[in-house]
Amino acid sequence: NNVRMDAGEDSLDLIIPSKKDFDALLRTLEDLLEFYKEDEPYSNLDLAFLQFHLENMGKRLGNDIKVSCQEWVSLCKRFNAPLSKSEATNLYRTLSPEADGIDMY
């Protein structure tokens, strides 16, 4: 396996000696491409980015996701938001007047 970066894209070189395995892989990749083409217009990359970070923080995705102030500051850092910790905290207080957490959905 040889993995390299090529113009910002991931690349993976595979040697598959079996024609049967190659054909199965090719069909699978074609199927995935078709799924992507069908779903892509409905995809929201910003939401997917947020979901990734929430899951990575141990949050269960659903309709009622709240983040604490500390989690909000952590998300701001993860997103490279140009905010200091105090600015992120003040923004949290503005967005969450009840102080029980910001609804993420």
N, C-alpha and C positions, 0 to 999 in steps of 0.2 A: 504494500500500500504506500502510495506516494501522495501526500497532501501538500499543496502549495497555494500561495495566494497569487491570483492573477487579476490585475486591474481592479482590485477591491472585491472580487468574487471568489467564493470558495470553489476549489476544484479537487476532485478525487479521481485518481487513476486506478482502475481495477483490471486485474487479469482474471478472466472467467473462462477456464479451459473447456467447460461443458457447454455445448450448444443449447441443451435443454435448460440449463440454469440461466444462460444468457437471454434466451427467449422469455423466460419467466420474469427476469429482472426488467427487461425492456417493456413487457406488457404492464408490469406494475408501475413503472415510471410513466408510461403513457396514460394509464388510468389516473395517477396522481395529478398529472398535468391537466387532464380533463376536469377533475374535481376542482382544481385551482381556477381554471377558466370559468367554471360555473359559479364558484363562490367569491371570486375576487371582486366583482362589482359590489358585493354586499359586505366586504371586509372593511373593518375600521382599524387601521394600523395603530392609531393613537390608543384605542381601547385595548387592543392586543398588547401594546407596550405596557399600559397600566396593569392589565391582568397579569402579565408576566411578573412584574415587580410585586404586586400584592401576593401572588402565590409564593414567590420567593421569600416573602416576609412571613409566610405561614398563615396567610389569610385564606379562608375558604370562600370561593367565589359563589355568589348568589345575589339575591335582591337586596339584602340588608347588610352591606359591608360598611363598617365605620372604622375610621382610623383615629388614633389618639394623637395628641400634639407631638409627642416624641416620634410616632410613626410618620406623621406629616413632615416633620423636619428631615427624617431619614429619606422619605420619598423625594423631597426637594433636592437633597444631596445626590440621590441616585439619578435624578433627571438633569443634573448640572444646572439647576436653576440659579440665576445670578442673585441669590438672596443670602443675607447673613442669617445666622441662627435666630437672632431677635426679629428680623424682618419676616422670616418664615413663621415664627411663633405669633407675631402680630397678625399676619394673614390668616393663620389658623383661627385665631380668636374672632376675626371678622367673619370668616366663613362658617364658623360653628358657634353662634351666640349662645346656644344651650349648654355648651361645654361638655357634651356627651359624645362628641366625635363628629367628623365630617362624613356625610353619606357619599360613597364613591360611585354609586349607580343611581 
